[in-house]
Amino acid sequence: MSAAAEEVSGDVGAYVAEVCALARGAARAMARSATAARNAALEHTAAALDAERGALRRANEADLEAGAPRASRPPRSTGSSSPTRASTP
């Protein structure tokens, strides 16, 4: 289980509702921002995800191992494709 998931003790529904409310607020702020600011934020997010790709993959594997029995798991992707990002004009 990931560290973030371990920190959620108690009402998981309330935690999810809070995270969703924060995401909606962030989406509204992004919608009001200038295109250049949105693009910069998305590029920063993509770079952070790229930098943590290995750690994210390991955490996901650990979560899968801790979860459902192997027979009930959907097949995993075997490729290591990364999404391409469109360059900004």
MOPAC internal coordinates of N, CA, C and O (Angstrom, degrees):
PM7 1SCF
backbone

  N    0.0000 0     0.00 0     0.00 0    0    0    0
  C    1.4451 1     0.00 0     0.00 0    1    0    0
  C    1.5198 1   108.40 1     0.00 0    2    1    0
  O    1.2310 1   120.53 1   -38.86 1    3    2    1
  N    1.3236 1   116.59 1   141.14 1    3    2    1
  C    1.4571 1   119.83 1  -178.71 1    5    3    2
  C    1.5228 1   110.69 1   -72.70 1    6    5    3
  O    1.2310 1   120.99 1   -19.78 1    7    6    5
  N    1.3243 1   115.71 1   160.22 1    7    6    5
  C    1.4678 1   120.77 1  -179.56 1    9    7    6
  C    1.5220 1   110.63 1   -60.50 1   10    9    7
  O    1.2310 1   120.29 1   139.44 1   11   10    9
  N    1.3332 1   117.06 1   -40.56 1   11   10    9
  C    1.4658 1   120.06 1   179.79 1   13   11   10
  C    1.5210 1   110.62 1   -62.90 1   14   13   11
  O    1.2310 1   120.18 1   138.26 1   15   14   13
  N    1.3226 1   117.25 1   -41.74 1   15   14   13
  C    1.4621 1   120.62 1   179.69 1   17   15   14
  C    1.5202 1   110.60 1   -67.23 1   18   17   15
  O    1.2310 1   120.02 1   144.55 1   19   18   17
  N    1.3203 1   117.57 1   -35.45 1   19   18   17
  C    1.4547 1   120.59 1   179.24 1   21   19   18
  C    1.5171 1   111.61 1   -66.80 1   22   21   19
  O    1.2310 1   119.99 1   151.50 1   23   22   21
  N    1.3445 1   117.62 1   -28.50 1   23   22   21
  C    1.4523 1   121.36 1  -179.73 1   25   23   22
  C    1.5175 1   111.95 1   -73.26 1   26   25   23
  O    1.2310 1   119.99 1   159.42 1   27   26   25
  N    1.3299 1   117.63 1   -20.58 1   27   26   25
  C    1.4516 1   121.78 1  -179.42 1   29   27   26
  C    1.5202 1   107.61 1   -83.25 1   30   29   27
  O    1.2310 1   121.29 1   -80.51 1   31   30   29
  N    1.2938 1   115.13 1    99.49 1   31   30   29
  C    1.4628 1   119.22 1   176.09 1   33   31   30
  C    1.5089 1   106.59 1  -122.18 1   34   33   31
  O    1.2310 1   120.91 1   -43.27 1   35   34   33
  N    1.2798 1   115.86 1   136.73 1   35   34   33
  C    1.4469 1   119.18 1  -179.28 1   37   35   34
  C    1.5024 1   110.73 1   104.79 1   38   37   35
  O    1.2310 1   120.57 1    51.21 1   39   38   37
  N    1.3103 1   116.51 1  -128.79 1   39   38   37
  C    1.4547 1   122.59 1  -172.30 1   41   39   38
  C    1.5339 1   110.95 1   -82.84 1   42   41   39
  O    1.2310 1   120.86 1   -84.76 1   43   42   41
  N    1.3137 1   115.96 1    95.24 1   43   42   41
  C    1.4605 1   121.09 1  -179.68 1   45   43   42
  C    1.5215 1   110.40 1   -64.69 1   46   45   43
  O    1.2310 1   120.39 1   143.36 1   47   46   45
  N    1.3308 1   116.85 1   -36.64 1   47   46   45
  C    1.4617 1   120.83 1   178.42 1   49   47   46
  C    1.5199 1   112.07 1   -59.11 1   50   49   47
  O    1.2310 1   120.49 1   138.56 1   51   50   49
  N    1.3308 1   116.66 1   -41.44 1   51   50   49
  C    1.4655 1   120.83 1   178.87 1   53   51   50
  C    1.5208 1   110.16 1   -66.56 1   54   53   51
  O    1.2310 1   120.69 1   140.94 1   55   54   53
  N    1.3340 1   116.28 1   -39.06 1   55   54   53
  C    1.4620 1   120.50 1   178.19 1   57   55   54
  C    1.5291 1   110.37 1   -62.20 1   58   57   55
  O    1.2310 1   120.66 1   133.03 1   59   58   57
  N    1.3264 1   116.33 1   -46.97 1   59   58   57
  C    1.4635 1   120.64 1  -179.88 1   61   59   58
  C    1.5202 1   110.12 1   -63.12 1   62   61   59
  O    1.2310 1   119.93 1   138.16 1   63   62   61
  N    1.3122 1   117.73 1   -41.84 1   63   62   61
  C    1.4671 1   120.96 1   178.60 1   65   63   62
  C    1.5237 1   111.03 1   -61.10 1   66   65   63
  O    1.2310 1   120.35 1   139.41 1   67   66   65
  N    1.3423 1   116.94 1   -40.59 1   67   66   65
  C    1.4575 1   120.57 1   178.94 1   69   67   66
  C    1.5240 1   111.51 1   -65.69 1   70   69   67
  O    1.2310 1   120.47 1   135.42 1   71   70   69
  N    1.3259 1   116.70 1   -44.58 1   71   70   69
  C    1.4629 1   120.38 1   178.83 1   73   71   70
  C    1.5336 1   110.48 1   -62.23 1   74   73   71
  O    1.2310 1   120.65 1   138.63 1   75   74   73
  N    1.3247 1   116.36 1   -41.37 1   75   74   73
  C    1.4706 1   119.98 1   178.52 1   77   75   74
  C    1.5237 1   111.63 1   -64.04 1   78   77   75
  O    1.2310 1   120.30 1   139.06 1   79   78   77
  N    1.3283 1   117.03 1   -40.94 1   79   78   77
  C    1.4639 1   120.47 1   178.55 1   81   79   78
  C    1.5312 1   110.51 1   -63.04 1   82   81   79
  O    1.2310 1   120.49 1   138.72 1   83   82   81
  N    1.3280 1   116.67 1   -41.28 1   83   82   81
  C    1.4671 1   120.14 1   177.00 1   85   83   82
  C    1.5257 1   111.01 1   -63.52 1   86   85   83
  O    1.2310 1   120.60 1   139.80 1   87   86   85
  N    1.3226 1   116.45 1   -40.20 1   87   86   85
  C    1.4644 1   120.41 1   179.49 1   89   87   86
  C    1.5334 1   110.66 1   -65.30 1   90   89   87
  O    1.2310 1   120.25 1   138.81 1   91   90   89
  N    1.3371 1   117.13 1   -41.19 1   91   90   89
  C    1.4708 1   119.70 1   177.84 1   93   91   90
  C    1.5282 1   110.69 1   -62.35 1   94   93   91
  O    1.2310 1   120.34 1   138.63 1   95   94   93
  N    1.3223 1   116.96 1   -41.37 1   95   94   93
  C    1.4619 1   120.26 1   177.50 1   97   95   94
  C    1.5166 1   111.60 1   -62.64 1   98   97   95
  O    1.2310 1   120.62 1   138.05 1   99   98   97
  N    1.3285 1   116.42 1   -41.95 1   99   98   97
  C    1.4609 1   120.26 1   178.34 1  101   99   98
  C    1.5234 1   110.51 1   -65.27 1  102  101   99
  O    1.2310 1   120.29 1   141.43 1  103  102  101
  N    1.3261 1   117.06 1   -38.57 1  103  102  101
  C    1.4650 1   120.53 1   179.19 1  105  103  102
  C    1.5283 1   110.91 1   -63.72 1  106  105  103
  O    1.2310 1   120.74 1   139.57 1  107  106  105
  N    1.3299 1   116.20 1   -40.43 1  107  106  105
  C    1.4750 1   118.83 1   177.98 1  109  107  106
  C    1.5241 1   110.93 1   -64.43 1  110  109  107
  O    1.2310 1   120.44 1   138.12 1  111  110  109
  N    1.3274 1   116.76 1   -41.88 1  111  110  109
  C    1.4685 1   120.24 1   179.14 1  113  111  110
  C    1.5299 1   110.25 1   -64.14 1  114  113  111
  O    1.2310 1   120.50 1   138.08 1  115  114  113
  N    1.3242 1   116.64 1   -41.92 1  115  114  113
  C    1.4694 1   119.97 1   179.01 1  117  115  114
  C    1.5281 1   110.71 1   -64.22 1  118  117  115
  O    1.2310 1   120.23 1   141.27 1  119  118  117
  N    1.3320 1   117.17 1   -38.73 1  119  118  117
  C    1.4629 1   120.81 1  -179.47 1  121  119  118
  C    1.5234 1   111.43 1   -63.33 1  122  121  119
  O    1.2310 1   120.23 1   148.74 1  123  122  121
  N    1.3290 1   117.16 1   -31.26 1  123  122  121
  C    1.4736 1   120.67 1   179.98 1  125  123  122
  C    1.5189 1   112.97 1   -85.00 1  126  125  123
  O    1.2310 1   120.18 1   168.93 1  127  126  125
  N    1.3257 1   117.25 1   -11.07 1  127  126  125
  C    1.4630 1   120.10 1  -175.02 1  129  127  126
  C    1.5252 1   111.69 1   -81.66 1  130  129  127
  O    1.2310 1   121.32 1   -16.43 1  131  130  129
  N    1.3017 1   115.08 1   163.57 1  131  130  129
  C    1.4668 1   121.23 1   178.21 1  133  131  130
  C    1.5288 1   109.52 1   -69.21 1  134  133  131
  O    1.2310 1   120.83 1   -27.47 1  135  134  133
  N    1.3059 1   116.01 1   152.53 1  135  134  133
  C    1.4643 1   121.40 1  -179.50 1  137  135  134
  C    1.5242 1   111.45 1   -54.84 1  138  137  135
  O    1.2310 1   119.94 1   137.24 1  139  138  137
  N    1.3092 1   117.71 1   -42.76 1  139  138  137
  C    1.4671 1   120.72 1  -179.49 1  141  139  138
  C    1.5258 1   111.12 1   -62.43 1  142  141  139
  O    1.2310 1   120.33 1   141.55 1  143  142  141
  N    1.3212 1   116.98 1   -38.45 1  143  142  141
  C    1.4672 1   120.55 1   178.43 1  145  143  142
  C    1.5192 1   110.71 1   -67.41 1  146  145  143
  O    1.2310 1   120.07 1   138.01 1  147  146  145
  N    1.3385 1   117.47 1   -41.99 1  147  146  145
  C    1.4664 1   120.76 1   177.60 1  149  147  146
  C    1.5191 1   110.22 1   -61.97 1  150  149  147
  O    1.2310 1   120.73 1   134.06 1  151  150  149
  N    1.3228 1   116.21 1   -45.94 1  151  150  149
  C    1.4648 1   119.81 1  -179.66 1  153  151  150
  C    1.5256 1   111.01 1   -61.79 1  154  153  151
  O    1.2310 1   120.54 1   138.26 1  155  154  153
  N    1.3193 1   116.58 1   -41.74 1  155  154  153
  C    1.4663 1   120.12 1   179.40 1  157  155  154
  C    1.5282 1   110.60 1   -63.87 1  158  157  155
  O    1.2310 1   120.50 1   138.59 1  159  158  157
  N    1.3234 1   116.65 1   -41.41 1  159  158  157
  C    1.4688 1   120.35 1   179.28 1  161  159  158
  C    1.5206 1   110.73 1   -64.34 1  162  161  159
  O    1.2310 1   120.28 1   137.75 1  163  162  161
  N    1.3266 1   117.06 1   -42.25 1  163  162  161
  C    1.4667 1   120.45 1   178.70 1  165  163  162
  C    1.5227 1   111.54 1   -66.04 1  166  165  163
  O    1.2310 1   120.14 1   139.40 1  167  166  165
  N    1.3203 1   117.34 1   -40.60 1  167  166  165
  C    1.4649 1   120.55 1   177.89 1  169  167  166
  C    1.5249 1   110.87 1   -64.22 1  170  169  167
  O    1.2310 1   120.61 1   139.12 1  171  170  169
  N    1.3313 1   116.44 1   -40.88 1  171  170  169
  C    1.4642 1   121.11 1   178.38 1  173  171  170
  C    1.5315 1   110.32 1   -62.96 1  174  173  171
  O    1.2310 1   120.87 1   135.46 1  175  174  173
  N    1.3245 1   115.94 1   -44.54 1  175  174  173
  C    1.4634 1   120.60 1   178.73 1  177  175  174
  C    1.5236 1   110.97 1   -61.97 1  178  177  175
  O    1.2310 1   120.49 1   135.42 1  179  178  177
  N    1.3215 1   116.67 1   -44.58 1  179  178  177
  C    1.4687 1   120.71 1   179.40 1  181  179  178
  C    1.5288 1   110.88 1   -62.78 1  182  181  179
  O    1.2310 1   120.25 1   138.89 1  183  182  181
  N    1.3246 1   117.13 1   -41.11 1  183  182  181
  C    1.4663 1   120.48 1   179.12 1  185  183  182
  C    1.5245 1   110.93 1   -65.12 1  186  185  183
  O    1.2310 1   120.59 1   140.20 1  187  186  185
  N    1.3327 1   116.47 1   -39.80 1  187  186  185
  C    1.4685 1   119.89 1   178.91 1  189  187  186
  C    1.5261 1   110.64 1   -65.03 1  190  189  187
  O    1.2310 1   120.25 1   138.27 1  191  190  189
  N    1.3259 1   117.13 1   -41.73 1  191  190  189
  C    1.4621 1   120.44 1   177.32 1  193  191  190
  C    1.5230 1   110.98 1   -64.35 1  194  193  191
  O    1.2310 1   120.57 1   137.18 1  195  194  193
  N    1.3287 1   116.51 1   -42.82 1  195  194  193
  C    1.4727 1   120.42 1   177.31 1  197  195  194
  C    1.5190 1   111.15 1   -59.35 1  198  197  195
  O    1.2310 1   120.69 1   137.14 1  199  198  197
  N    1.3399 1   116.29 1   -42.86 1  199  198  197
  C    1.4629 1   120.80 1  -177.58 1  201  199  198
  C    1.5288 1   111.79 1   -66.55 1  202  201  199
  O    1.2310 1   120.38 1   151.37 1  203  202  201
  N    1.3147 1   116.88 1   -28.63 1  203  202  201
  C    1.4650 1   121.30 1  -177.72 1  205  203  202
  C    1.5228 1   112.93 1  -104.53 1  206  205  203
  O    1.2310 1   120.19 1  -165.82 1  207  206  205
  N    1.3248 1   117.25 1    14.18 1  207  206  205
  C    1.4627 1   121.85 1  -175.60 1  209  207  206
  C    1.5336 1   111.94 1   -52.05 1  210  209  207
  O    1.2310 1   119.89 1   131.62 1  211  210  209
  N    1.3098 1   117.81 1   -48.38 1  211  210  209
  C    1.4645 1   121.39 1  -178.29 1  213  211  210
  C    1.5149 1   111.94 1   -63.02 1  214  213  211
  O    1.2310 1   120.19 1   134.36 1  215  214  213
  N    1.3205 1   117.25 1   -45.64 1  215  214  213
  C    1.4633 1   121.07 1  -179.90 1  217  215  214
  C    1.5258 1   110.94 1   -64.97 1  218  217  215
  O    1.2310 1   120.50 1   139.99 1  219  218  217
  N    1.3290 1   116.64 1   -40.01 1  219  218  217
  C    1.4614 1   120.30 1   178.09 1  221  219  218
  C    1.5222 1   110.98 1   -63.81 1  222  221  219
  O    1.2310 1   120.75 1   138.02 1  223  222  221
  N    1.3171 1   116.16 1   -41.98 1  223  222  221
  C    1.4672 1   120.82 1   179.43 1  225  223  222
  C    1.5341 1   110.20 1   -63.74 1  226  225  223
  O    1.2310 1   120.49 1   135.55 1  227  226  225
  N    1.3434 1   116.66 1   -44.45 1  227  226  225
  C    1.4671 1   119.95 1   179.56 1  229  227  226
  C    1.5270 1   111.18 1   -63.32 1  230  229  227
  O    1.2310 1   120.33 1   137.91 1  231  230  229
  N    1.3295 1   116.97 1   -42.09 1  231  230  229
  C    1.4614 1   120.39 1   179.16 1  233  231  230
  C    1.5214 1   110.53 1   -64.79 1  234  233  231
  O    1.2310 1   120.31 1   140.44 1  235  234  233
  N    1.3179 1   117.01 1   -39.56 1  235  234  233
  C    1.4535 1   120.69 1   178.32 1  237  235  234
  C    1.5282 1   110.44 1   -64.53 1  238  237  235
  O    1.2310 1   120.47 1   136.36 1  239  238  237
  N    1.3186 1   116.70 1   -43.64 1  239  238  237
  C    1.4646 1   120.61 1   177.98 1  241  239  238
  C    1.5251 1   110.61 1   -60.26 1  242  241  239
  O    1.2310 1   120.32 1   137.39 1  243  242  241
  N    1.3275 1   117.00 1   -42.61 1  243  242  241
  C    1.4639 1   120.51 1   179.36 1  245  243  242
  C    1.5234 1   110.49 1   -63.86 1  246  245  243
  O    1.2310 1   120.44 1   139.05 1  247  246  245
  N    1.3300 1   116.76 1   -40.95 1  247  246  245
  C    1.4618 1   120.28 1   178.00 1  249  247  246
  C    1.5281 1   110.71 1   -63.30 1  250  249  247
  O    1.2310 1   120.62 1   138.05 1  251  250  249
  N    1.3374 1   116.43 1   -41.95 1  251  250  249
  C    1.4646 1   119.85 1   178.40 1  253  251  250
  C    1.5197 1   111.25 1   -64.03 1  254  253  251
  O    1.2310 1   120.60 1   137.85 1  255  254  253
  N    1.3207 1   116.46 1   -42.15 1  255  254  253
  C    1.4660 1   120.34 1   179.41 1  257  255  254
  C    1.5195 1   111.19 1   -63.29 1  258  257  255
  O    1.2310 1   120.04 1   144.85 1  259  258  257
  N    1.3213 1   117.52 1   -35.15 1  259  258  257
  C    1.4558 1   121.63 1  -178.79 1  261  259  258
  C    1.5277 1   111.85 1   -79.76 1  262  261  259
  O    1.2310 1   120.43 1   166.90 1  263  262  261
  N    1.3342 1   116.79 1   -13.10 1  263  262  261
  C    1.4602 1   121.46 1  -174.26 1  265  263  262
  C    1.5039 1   114.17 1   -89.62 1  266  265  263
  O    1.2310 1   121.49 1    42.45 1  267  266  265
  N    1.3011 1   114.75 1  -137.55 1  267  266  265
  C    1.4668 1   123.58 1  -173.77 1  269  267  266
  C    1.5261 1   112.26 1   -59.56 1  270  269  267
  O    1.2310 1   120.65 1   -26.19 1  271  270  269
  N    1.3356 1   116.36 1   153.81 1  271  270  269
  C    1.4671 1   119.60 1   175.64 1  273  271  270
  C    1.5198 1   110.70 1   -57.13 1  274  273  271
  O    1.2310 1   120.76 1   -31.37 1  275  274  273
  N    1.3160 1   116.16 1   148.63 1  275  274  273
  C    1.4580 1   122.38 1  -175.23 1  277  275  274
  C    1.5221 1   112.73 1   -52.38 1  278  277  275
  O    1.2310 1   119.31 1   141.20 1  279  278  277
  N    1.3118 1   118.92 1   -38.80 1  279  278  277
  C    1.4599 1   121.74 1  -177.16 1  281  279  278
  C    1.5237 1   112.83 1   -63.54 1  282  281  279
  O    1.2310 1   119.72 1   153.21 1  283  282  281
  N    1.3166 1   118.13 1   -26.79 1  283  282  281
  C    1.4594 1   120.26 1  -177.48 1  285  283  282
  C    1.5222 1   113.13 1   -95.07 1  286  285  283
  O    1.2310 1   119.99 1   178.97 1  287  286  285
  N    1.3308 1   117.63 1    -1.03 1  287  286  285
  C    1.4685 1   120.49 1  -179.69 1  289  287  286
  C    1.5184 1   111.32 1   -79.95 1  290  289  287
  O    1.2310 1   120.66 1   -36.85 1  291  290  289
  N    1.3442 1   116.34 1   143.15 1  291  290  289
  C    1.4616 1   118.97 1   173.27 1  293  291  290
  C    1.5252 1   109.44 1   -70.56 1  294  293  291
  O    1.2310 1   119.84 1   -23.90 1  295  294  293
  N    1.3378 1   117.90 1   156.10 1  295  294  293
  C    1.4674 1   119.42 1   178.72 1  297  295  294
  C    1.5160 1   111.04 1   -63.21 1  298  297  295
  O    1.2310 1   121.10 1   -36.50 1  299  298  297
  N    1.3360 1   115.50 1   143.50 1  299  298  297
  C    1.4644 1   121.11 1   178.25 1  301  299  298
  C    1.5059 1   109.87 1   -88.59 1  302  301  299
  O    1.2310 1   121.46 1   -27.12 1  303  302  301
  N    1.2984 1   114.80 1   152.88 1  303  302  301
  C    1.4549 1   121.08 1   174.46 1  305  303  302
  C    1.5213 1   108.88 1   -68.98 1  306  305  303
  O    1.2310 1   120.44 1   -41.72 1  307  306  305
  N    1.3178 1   116.77 1   138.28 1  307  306  305
  C    1.4623 1   119.85 1   179.83 1  309  307  306
  C    1.5093 1   112.12 1   -96.62 1  310  309  307
  O    1.2310 1   120.27 1   164.40 1  311  310  309
  N    1.3135 1   117.10 1   -15.60 1  311  310  309
  C    1.4689 1   119.99 1  -178.67 1  313  311  310
  C    1.5088 1   111.52 1   -84.45 1  314  313  311
  O    1.2310 1   121.12 1   -18.98 1  315  314  313
  N    1.3081 1   115.46 1   161.02 1  315  314  313
  C    1.4630 1   119.91 1   176.55 1  317  315  314
  C    1.5117 1   108.76 1  -115.78 1  318  317  315
  O    1.2310 1   121.50 1  -134.48 1  319  318  317
  N    1.3265 1   114.73 1    45.52 1  319  318  317
  C    1.4530 1   118.69 1  -178.45 1  321  319  318
  C    1.5073 1   110.08 1   -70.64 1  322  321  319
  O    1.2310 1   121.04 1   -35.43 1  323  322  321
  N    1.3009 1   115.62 1   144.57 1  323  322  321
  C    1.4498 1   120.01 1   174.83 1  325  323  322
  C    1.5075 1   107.37 1  -118.69 1  326  325  323
  O    1.2310 1   120.45 1   -38.76 1  327  326  325
  N    1.3220 1   116.74 1   141.24 1  327  326  325
  C    1.4610 1   119.11 1  -179.16 1  329  327  326
  C    1.5169 1   110.14 1   -64.68 1  330  329  327
  O    1.2310 1   121.59 1   -35.06 1  331  330  329
  N    1.2920 1   114.57 1   144.94 1  331  330  329
  C    1.4596 1   119.05 1   178.39 1  333  331  330
  C    1.5145 1   108.31 1   -90.45 1  334  333  331
  O    1.2310 1   121.31 1   -33.44 1  335  334  333
  N    1.2964 1   115.09 1   146.56 1  335  334  333
  C    1.4516 1   120.37 1   178.43 1  337  335  334
  C    1.5247 1   109.16 1  -108.99 1  338  337  335
  O    1.2310 1   121.39 1   -44.44 1  339  338  337
  N    1.2812 1   114.95 1   135.56 1  339  338  337
  C    1.4570 1   119.31 1   177.17 1  341  339  338
  C    1.5158 1   109.02 1   -71.93 1  342  341  339
  O    1.2310 1   120.90 1   -41.65 1  343  342  341
  N    1.2979 1   115.88 1   138.35 1  343  342  341
  C    1.4519 1   118.39 1   177.45 1  345  343  342
  C    1.5106 1   109.07 1   -77.99 1  346  345  343
  O    1.2310 1   120.85 1   -31.72 1  347  346  345
  N    1.3081 1   115.98 1   148.28 1  347  346  345
  C    1.4457 1   120.05 1   179.42 1  349  347  346
  C    1.5144 1   109.40 1   -85.78 1  350  349  347
  O    1.2310 1   121.19 1   -39.12 1  351  350  349
  N    1.3350 1   115.33 1   140.88 1  351  350  349
  C    1.4833 1   118.10 1  -179.02 1  353  351  350
  C    1.4912 1   113.59 1   -67.95 1  354  353  351
  O    1.2310 1   120.10 1   180.00 1  355  354  353

